[in-house]
Amino acid sequence: MKQTLTVRYPQTSSTSSDEFDIDEFCPHCGQPGSQIVFSSMTYDSFNNLENAVAFFVQCPRRNCKKFHIQAFPFRKNSFGSSTIAEIGKKIPYTYKVKHVNNLPEIVNITFPAFKTIYEQSLEAEAQGLDQIAGIGYRKAIEFLIKEYVIHKQPENEDNVKSKFLGKVIDENLSEFPKIQALAKAAVWIGNDETHFVRVHEDKNIQDMKGFLTATALFISAELKADEAIEFTSRTKS
């Protein structure tokens, strides 16, 4: 809904005025209405040719009345002019915490399918989709373990792909007891995330993430050790 609004700039009394297409849908309640605009402020100074303005907006609905920001980029006719020549599309604000993949680079590079699933699970968690995120982390640990075992034992690839994850952990990780224990713990909690009844009531998604992260760290150490062995053997020869 277009409204003629005043654009204010920092550290000056100069203003501009133009029509801005204020979204009539409240981002909180999702209902339409003529949003109430209280004030505005630009990102940069009055003299800038290109700028952006943020409007402080309130939902008019009695059962909501929550505040939010709507922002637009704009371009003026000339430097120092108060006339706005062009207004861009509304700048999207998501208001969510970004969860970053901080796992070792060698793990992310060596196991790209795991990386994709893990980062999508982080995104689901950031969106507050904790039920979906738990399932995603469970899938991520399966891909990490199976990709790692196939990396170490390429001759067993077909067998590992078709085998249940629990058996892979028990039978193919016996030489790595700490990775085996961590993976098993992560899977047990992950299974609770996918089943109707939880078995381990004292553990949650954060515990699973902790075990998953520790598993990735141990695997990264093993990969780096293999890299070091290959390098030092080549140097000696």
Residue pairs with C-beta under 8 A, 6 or more apart in sequence:
1 21
1 22
1 23
1 24
1 34
1 35
2 19
2 20
2 21
2 22
3 19
3 20
3 22
3 37
4 17
4 18
4 19
5 17
5 18
5 19
5 20
5 22
5 37
5 40
5 55
6 15
6 16
6 17
6 40
7 15
7 16
7 17
7 18
7 40
7 42
7 53
7 74
7 84
8 15
8 39
8 40
8 41
8 42
9 15
9 16
9 41
9 42
9 45
9 46
10 41
10 42
10 45
11 45
12 45
12 46
14 46
14 82
15 82
16 76
16 82
16 83
16 84
17 84
18 74
18 84
18 87
19 87
20 53
20 55
20 70
20 72
20 87
21 87
21 90
22 35
22 37
22 55
22 57
22 70
23 35
23 70
23 90
24 32
24 33
24 34
24 35
25 31
25 32
26 32
26 33
26 35
26 59
26 61
26 64
26 66
26 68
27 68
27 93
27 95
28 59
28 64
28 66
28 68
29 59
29 61
29 63
29 64
29 66
31 59
31 61
31 64
33 59
33 60
33 61
34 60
35 57
35 58
35 59
35 60
35 70
36 57
36 58
36 59
36 60
37 55
37 56
37 57
38 55
38 56
38 57
38 58
39 55
39 56
40 53
40 54
40 55
40 56
41 53
41 54
42 48
42 51
42 52
42 53
42 54
43 51
43 52
43 53
43 54
44 50
44 51
44 52
46 80
46 82
47 79
47 80
48 76
48 79
49 75
49 76
49 78
49 79
50 73
50 74
50 75
50 76
51 73
51 74
51 75
51 76
52 71
52 72
52 73
52 74
52 91
53 71
53 72
53 74
54 69
54 70
54 71
55 69
55 70
55 71
55 72
56 67
56 69
57 67
57 68
57 69
57 70
58 65
58 66
58 67
58 68
59 65
59 66
59 67
59 68
68 93
69 93
70 90
71 90
71 91
71 93
72 87
72 88
72 89
72 90
72 91
73 87
73 88
73 89
73 91
74 84
74 86
74 87
74 88
75 84
75 85
75 86
75 88
76 82
76 83
76 84
76 85
77 83
77 84
77 85
96 126
96 127
97 126
98 126
99 122
99 123
99 125
99 126
100 122
101 108
101 115
101 118
101 119
101 122
103 115
103 118
103 213
103 216
103 217
103 220
104 216
104 217
104 220
106 220
106 223
106 224
106 227
107 114
107 115
107 144
107 216
107 219
107 220
107 223
108 114
108 115
110 147
110 151
110 223
111 143
111 144
111 147
111 148
111 151
113 143
113 147
114 140
114 143
114 144
114 147
117 136
117 139
117 140
117 143
118 136
118 137
118 140
118 144
118 212
120 136
121 133
121 136
121 137
121 139
121 140
122 133
124 132
124 133
124 136
125 133
125 205
130 205
131 193
133 205
134 190
134 193
134 194
134 205
134 208
135 190
135 193
135 194
137 186
137 190
137 193
137 205
137 208
137 209
137 212
138 187
138 190
138 191
138 193
138 194
138 208
140 212
141 183
141 186
141 187
141 190
141 208
141 212
141 215
142 165
142 187
144 212
144 215
144 216
144 219
145 165
145 168
145 169
145 173
145 183
145 215
146 160
146 161
146 165
146 168
148 179
148 219
149 156
149 160
149 168
149 172
149 173
150 156
150 157
150 160
150 161
153 160
153 172
156 172
160 168
160 172
163 171
165 187
166 184
166 187
169 180
169 183
169 184
169 187
170 180
173 179
173 180
173 183
174 180
176 218
176 222
178 218
179 215
179 218
179 219
179 222
182 211
182 214
182 215
182 218
183 211
183 215
185 211
186 208
186 211
186 212
186 215
188 199
188 200
188 203
189 200
189 203
189 204
189 205
189 207
189 208
189 211
190 208
191 199
192 198
192 199
192 200
192 203
193 205
193 208
